[in-house]
Amino acid sequence: MMTSISEKASNQQIEKHIQKNISLATYNTFRFDYRAEFFAIAESVESLKAMLVWAQHNKHAVTMIGGGSNLLITGYVPGLVIINRLSGINIAESQGNQIYLTAAAGENWHQLVSYTVQQGLFGIENLALIPGTVGAAPVQNIGAYGVEAKDVISRVQVIDCENREVRWLEAKDCGFAYRDSHFKGKWKERFIIVAVEFELKKQAELLLSYGGLANQIHGEPSLVGVFETVCAVRSEKLPSPENLANAGSFFKNPIIDESEHAQLKTRFPDLVSFPFEGRYKLAAGWLIDQAGWKGKNHQGVGVYEKQALVLVNHSETSAKPLLELEEQIKKTVFDRYGVLLEREPVELPTISSEAS
């Protein structure tokens, strides 16, 4: 970790890197065109610390954005918006089968997965082609094909916004849960993630049981084969944010207890569900599809024609139609199944929000 800068750095120096009233349209994959009061790009831990000092001195709130791919902006963002561009990957050799890899929070997630596969390291190959940055992985506890980020994260390095100290947090203390963590909840305003340490393996059993992955692989399963298959399947089902504005899965898969699941299964024999920690996880995409929403459009936004879990933006610069569509879908699913859908993308704190 680089040495810290003096907090006596002049505000005049820092302000050279801070812009005013900047559009965030290119910094969120929904491409909603809202503006940040102040804006800066952090390419080092030192510059990030300096920006935090400046924001505290001027009494501005701080909002961090990585790849903007699991983000919902619904209005003008007050305070300082910082784009995380911290970079660097380091592999530390270790004894036995385990190996530790540290990646800076601004690294592209899919490129990291690809790099680990090239290095012959097992652990995150099932998480290929998830858009976003490394720093978002612990926040959302991203997951796919039976693997979650918490399964391989050993530590998370953060800056404490209260004193600008850099320290490591153990994974067991991060409150990881299904698409959730303390970084998304009680630590949201306290810690900024600067790096993540992963515990990977030189040899490991491939996880092929989820989502019919094993049936998609041609020939003998291998690390590279799993990676390439996941990429192919995701490319077929999910739109690239570069081609069609979206934030990936818009709704979490609901988790219900056994009795509720039994009742739903009686009413809807084709219900798609999976055992999950003594309960059941429902396929939100299936619920939305069966409720008649797949491929439907609403004022420039819509539900993706190949995957009902994904909401897309065809032409809107405003989030208002998307918020309306979200509420309509939630109401329809609740009326039909008695299940309340929960949004997955993180909504930024804004003023003049269109949600109001």
N, C-alpha and C positions, 0 to 999 in steps of 0.2 A: 504494500500500500504506500502511495506517495506521501510525503510529509505534508502537514497541514500549513495553510497560509496564515499570516498574522491577521487577526480580526480587526487590526487597526488600518487595514487597507482603505484608501480613500474612496468615498462613495462616487467621486468624480471619475475615478478609474473604472470602477465596476459599471457605472452607467453607460460606458462606451459599448458594452455588450448587451444592453437592455433596450428593446424597442417598445414603442407604444402603439396601441390600437391595431394589432396585427390579426389578420384573418386566420382562423384555425381550420379552414376548409381542407387544406392539404395535410393536416395533422390528425384527421380522424377518418376512418375508412368508410363511414356513412357519407362523408363529404358535406356535412351540414356546415353552412357558412356563418358561423358566429365568431365574434372577435374577442381577443384577450386584451385586458387593460394594459398589461405589461407582458413582455415576451422575451425569452432568452433560450439559448441552446447551450447545454452543459456538455463539454467534451472531456472533462477531467474532474476528479473529486475536488481538486483545489478550486476550480471555477464554480462548481456547485456550492461549495461552502461559502464562497464570496457572495454568491447570489442570495443564499439564505441569510447572510449577515445584512445585506442590503434590504431585503424584504422585511426583516425584523426591525431594522432601524427606521424604515419608512412605514411600519405598521401595515404591511400588505400580507394578505393570505398567499400561500404558495400552493400551486397545483402542478403535479408532475404528470407528464405524458410520455409514454414510450412509443410504441408503434401505432397507437390510436385505434387498434383493431378490435378492442373489446370495450368500446367507449361510446357513451351517448351524451352529446352536448345539445342542450335545449335552450340555451340563451347566452347572453353576454357573460364572459367569465371575468370576475373582478380579481384584482391582485396580480401576482406574478405567475405566469404559466412558464414552466421550464420543460424543454424537450430533452429527454435523456438520451445522450449519444455517447455514453461511456463505453469504451471498447477494450477488448483483450480477453484471451483465453489462455489458461495455464493448466498443464497436466502435472500433477505431483505423483511420482512413482511411490508405490506402497508395497508392503509385503503381501504375499499370497495372491488371491484372486481379485481383491478389491483395489480400485484405483480412484483417486480423487481428482476431479476436474473443477476448476473455478472459472466462471465466465462473468464478465462485466454485464451490468444490467441493461446496457444499451445494445448489446449484441442481438442480431436477428435470431429468433428462436429456431426456425427451420434450418438455417445455415449451421447452427450449433448441432442440431440432431444429425445433419448430413456429415458434419465433421467427425462426430463420435463414431458413426458407422464406418467412415473411411479409416478411422484409427483402430477399428475392430473392437470397440467398446460397447458392451450391452447395457441396456437399461431404459433408454428413451426412444428407441426405434419406433415404437407404437405411437409416439407423439409427433410424428413427422407431419409437415405441411400445416401445422397450426400457426396462423398468422400472429405476429406480435414480437415482442422483445423478451429477453431472458428475465428481466425484472418483473414482468407480468405473471410469470409462471407461478411463483409462490403466492402472489396476491389472490389469484383466482383458483389456485390449486388446479391448474389445467389438467385435463384428462381426455383419453380416447382409447378405445379398444382394450379396456380393462386395466390400463395403467394411469396413475395419477402422479403429478409432480411430487407429492409428498412421499411417494414410494422411493424416490431416489435423491431427494434433497437431504443433505446432512447439516448444512448451516446456511444462514442468510446474513450477508454483511449489510449494515445499514448506517446511515447518518442519523443521529438523534437531533431532531430539529430544535430541541430545547437548549442544547449546549454545543451542537455541531461536532460532537465526538463520533468517531467511527468505531463500530464494534460489531462482533459476531453474535448472532442469536442462534441457539440450537434449534433444530427442526422440531423437536418434541415440545418446544415452548411456543410455537407459532400458531397454535390453534387451528391446524389444518382440518378441514372437513370438506364435504362435497361442494366443490366450486366456491370455497370460502376459506378464510384465514383471518387472523387478527389484523393483518395488513389491510384488509378490506373493512374491518370493523373498528375495534377500540384503538388500534395503532394507526389508523388512517392518517391522522394529522401529526403524529409524533415521529414516525420513522420513514425515511426515504431509502429504498433499496438501491445499493450500489453494485452488489455482486452476489452471486449464488454459487455455493459449493455443492457439487453432485457426487454421490458415491456410486460409481459404475463398476462393472465387472469385466474382466478379460474373457471369461467364459460364463455363460448362463443359459438356463432353459428359456426358450422362446415362449412368449405368452400368445397363444393362437386361438384361445377358446371363445373370445368375445366377438360378437358381431359377425360370426361366420368367416373370420379372417382365414382360418385354415383352408377353407374351401376355395379361397381366391388365389392361393399360392400355387404356382406351377412348379412341379418337380420337388426335390428335397428342400424342406424349409431351411433358410439360412438367415443370418443377420441382415445381409444386403437384400435378400428376397422379401423379408418382412417390411423393411423400409420402402422398397420400391412398390410393393403391393399396397401399403397404406397410402402412399402418394397417389397411386392410380385410382384407388377407390374414392379417396377424398376429392380428387380432381373431377371425377365423374359425378359425384353427388353434390358437391359444394362449389359455389361460384368464387372465383378469385376476386378479392377486393380491388385488384388492379383493373379488372374487366367490368365488374358490376358492384357498385357501392353496397357494402353490407358489413356487419360486425360479427359474422359467424353465427353460431347458435344463439338465438335471441332469448330463448326460454330454457330454464333448468328442467331436467327430468324430475317430475314430482316424486316424492318419497312418501309412501303411505303405510299404515300398519296392516297386519295380516287380515284382520276382520274386514276392514274396508276393501282390501284387495279381493277377498273372497266374494263379497257382495258385488263388486264391479265385474268380476270374472263370471259370475252367474248371469248378470244382465248382458254382458258383452263377452261372449266366449272367445272372440278373436283378440281380446285385449293383449297388447304387447307389454310384457313386464319382465323384470329380472329380480331374483332374490338379492337383497342388499342389507347386510349387517342386521339380520333378524327382522327386516321389514321388506318392502318391495319398492323398486324403482320403476316408474311408468315411463314409457317412451313418449315424451311430449310431442315429438313430430307426428307420431301415429294419432294421438288425440286430436291435434290440429287438423291433420289430413282428414280424419273421419268426420270432423265437424264441418268439412266442406271448404276449408280455406286455402288449400294448396293451389297455387297459380292465380289467386285472386289479387286484384289491384285496387288501390284506393288513393286517388288524387296524387299520382306520381310516385307512390311507394307500393309495395306489395309483398306477397308471400312467394318465395322462390318455387318455381314449377317442379323442381326435382327433389326438394327437401323442405317440407312445411315448417321445419324448425328455424329456418333462416328467413328473416325479413330483409328486403332489399330496397334500395333507393334508386329509382329510375331517373328522376329528373329534379327532385326537390332540393332547395337550399335551406329550407326550414324543416324542423323536426315535428312540427304540429301534426301533419297527416300521419306520421309514423306513430305518434302517441295515441292518436285516435284509433288507428288500426290495432295497436296493441290492446287497447281497452275492449274493442269489439271482439277480438279473438279470445281474450280472457273470459269475457262474459259468456260467449257461446260455449266454450269448453266447460265452464263451471255449471251452466244450466243443463248441459247434457250429462256430465260425468260427476258433478259435485266436487271437482278437483280445481284448486286455484293455482294457476300458473304463476311462476315467479321469474322476473326478468334476470338475465345473466349479465349483460353489459353493465359496466359501472357508469352511473350518471354523475357528471361533474357538478359541483356547486356553482350555480349561476344566479344572475339577477335578470329580471324581465323574462323569466322562464315561460315557455309555451305550455308547460305542464299545468300551469295555474289557470 
